[in-house]
Amino acid sequence: MRRSDVLVLSAQARAQVLQDVAKGVPQLTAMRAAGISRRSLATWERVLAGERVVDDAGQDVTRDITEAIESLVEELEMAAARFEVSLVTSIDDARLTIGRSGVPEWRAAAWFLENSPGLREQFHKYSRIEVDTLPQMTEQQRREQKLVRNMSDAELLEGLDAEWRDLVALPEGKDN
């Protein structure tokens, strides 16, 4: 492993990555845009996982480098959190906006309730499409439909002609 794979970002690259993440750029994208190789990122992950990492000269990664990587990860998390706060603030500000009709803007608040991790479960949109084919079906067709719904994938495949069965082969050990 090359020594450059464990070196930490320059101050300028670090500032750019943190600025990009604070604007909502995904961390991996921001780091790759700053010139950090996938190999370096993989090395950093190994360092953070506590694995022993050595360079080409057989030197262990120093505690300083490990701490610098840990510090960068913490700063990245804070930058991402600042972006999330700015989005929530923006949505909250939009909620207080009065629309052209003179009515307060409700869509931002509704979106927030439906998508916020803490509120999503309670307020998410629930939509279900029901296709009502039963009135057009004969009694025999209803019984067959019920049987088919209760069959596993493997049982359904057994009912196919050989030419179709080969096209839809299940992975090994798969029997739903």
C-alpha positions in Angstrom: 0.0 0.0 0.0 1.3 3.4 -0.9 1.9 6.0 1.7 -0.4 8.4 -0.2 -3.4 6.0 0.4 -3.4 6.8 4.1 -2.5 10.5 4.0 -5.3 12.8 4.9 -6.7 15.6 2.7 -5.0 18.9 2.2 -6.6 21.8 4.1 -8.0 23.2 0.9 -9.5 19.8 -0.3 -10.9 19.2 3.2 -12.6 22.5 3.2 -14.1 21.9 -0.3 -15.4 18.5 0.7 -17.0 19.8 3.9 -18.5 22.8 2.0 -19.9 20.5 -0.7 -21.4 18.1 1.9 -23.0 21.0 3.7 -24.7 21.9 0.4 -26.1 18.4 0.1 -23.6 16.7 -2.1 -23.3 13.0 -1.1 -20.1 12.4 0.9 -18.6 9.9 -1.6 -19.2 12.3 -4.5 -17.7 15.2 -2.7 -14.6 13.2 -1.8 -14.2 11.8 -5.3 -14.5 15.3 -6.7 -11.7 16.4 -4.4 -9.5 13.8 -5.9 -9.6 11.1 -3.3 -9.2 7.7 -4.9 -11.5 4.8 -4.2 -8.4 3.0 -2.9 -7.8 5.7 -0.3 -11.4 5.6 0.8 -11.2 1.8 1.2 -8.0 2.3 3.2 -9.6 4.9 5.4 -12.5 2.5 6.1 -10.1 -0.2 7.1 -8.3 2.2 9.4 -11.6 3.2 11.0 -12.6 -0.4 11.4 -9.5 -0.9 13.5 -7.6 -3.1 11.0 -3.8 -2.9 10.9 -2.9 -0.9 7.9 0.7 -0.6 6.7 2.3 1.3 3.8 4.8 0.0 1.2 7.6 0.5 3.6 5.9 -1.7 6.2 5.1 1.2 8.5 1.9 1.1 10.5 -0.5 4.0 10.0 0.2 6.4 12.8 -2.3 7.4 15.5 -2.2 11.0 14.1 -3.5 9.8 10.7 -6.1 7.6 12.4 -7.3 10.6 14.5 -7.3 12.9 11.4 -9.5 10.4 9.5 -11.8 10.1 12.6 -12.0 13.9 12.8 -12.8 14.2 9.1 -15.6 11.6 9.5 -17.0 13.6 12.4 -16.9 16.8 10.5 -18.6 15.2 7.5 -21.4 14.0 9.7 -21.8 17.5 11.1 -21.8 19.1 7.6 -24.5 16.6 6.5 -26.5 17.4 9.7 -26.2 21.2 8.9 -27.6 20.5 5.4 -30.5 18.5 6.9 -31.2 21.4 9.3 -31.1 23.9 6.5 -33.7 21.8 4.6 -36.0 21.5 7.6 -35.7 25.2 8.2 -36.5 25.9 4.5 -39.5 23.7 4.7 -40.6 25.4 7.9 -40.2 28.8 6.4 -42.2 27.7 3.4 -44.9 26.5 5.7 -45.3 30.1 7.0 -45.6 31.6 3.5 -48.9 33.0 2.5 -49.8 31.9 -1.0 -51.4 34.0 -3.8 -54.9 33.0 -2.5 -54.1 34.5 0.9 -54.1 31.0 2.4 -51.0 29.8 4.3 -48.9 27.3 2.3 -49.7 23.9 3.6 -47.8 21.6 1.2 -44.4 22.1 2.8 -45.8 21.1 6.2 -47.6 18.1 4.7 -44.4 17.0 2.9 -42.5 17.3 6.1 -45.0 15.2 8.1 -44.9 12.5 5.4 -41.2 12.3 5.0 -39.6 13.2 8.4 -38.0 10.1 10.0 -39.7 10.8 13.3 -43.1 11.4 11.9 -43.2 9.4 8.6 -44.7 6.3 10.2 -47.7 8.2 11.5 -48.3 10.6 8.6 -47.1 8.9 5.4 -49.4 8.6 2.5 -50.9 5.2 2.3 -52.2 4.2 -1.1 -53.5 0.9 -2.2 -54.7 -0.1 -5.6 -57.5 -2.7 -5.7 -58.3 -4.3 -9.0 -61.8 -5.7 -8.8 -61.9 -8.6 -11.2 -64.1 -10.8 -9.1 -67.4 -9.8 -10.6 -66.3 -10.8 -14.1 -64.9 -14.1 -12.9 -66.7 -17.4 -12.8 -66.7 -19.5 -9.7 -64.2 -21.9 -11.2 -61.8 -18.9 -12.0 -62.1 -17.6 -8.5 -61.1 -21.1 -7.1 -58.2 -21.3 -9.5 -57.0 -17.8 -8.6 -57.1 -18.6 -4.9 -55.1 -21.8 -5.5 -52.5 -19.9 -7.5 -52.1 -17.2 -4.9 -51.3 -19.8 -2.3 -48.6 -21.6 -4.4 -44.9 -21.1 -4.0 -42.7 -19.9 -6.9 -41.4 -23.4 -7.3 -44.9 -24.9 -7.6 -45.8 -22.2 -10.1 -42.8 -23.1 -12.2 -43.6 -26.8 -12.2 -46.9 -25.9 -13.9 -45.1 -24.2 -16.8 -44.2 -25.9 -20.0 -40.5 -26.8 -20.1 -39.6 -24.1 -22.6 -41.0 -21.4 -20.3 -39.6 -23.0 -17.1 -36.0 -22.7 -18.5 -36.5 -18.9 -19.0 -37.7 -18.3 -15.4 -35.3 -20.6 -13.4 -35.1 -19.7 -9.7 -31.8 -19.3 -8.0 -30.5 -22.2 -6.0 -32.4 -22.8 -2.8 -35.1 -20.3 -3.7 -38.6 -21.5 -3.0 -41.1 -18.8 -2.1 
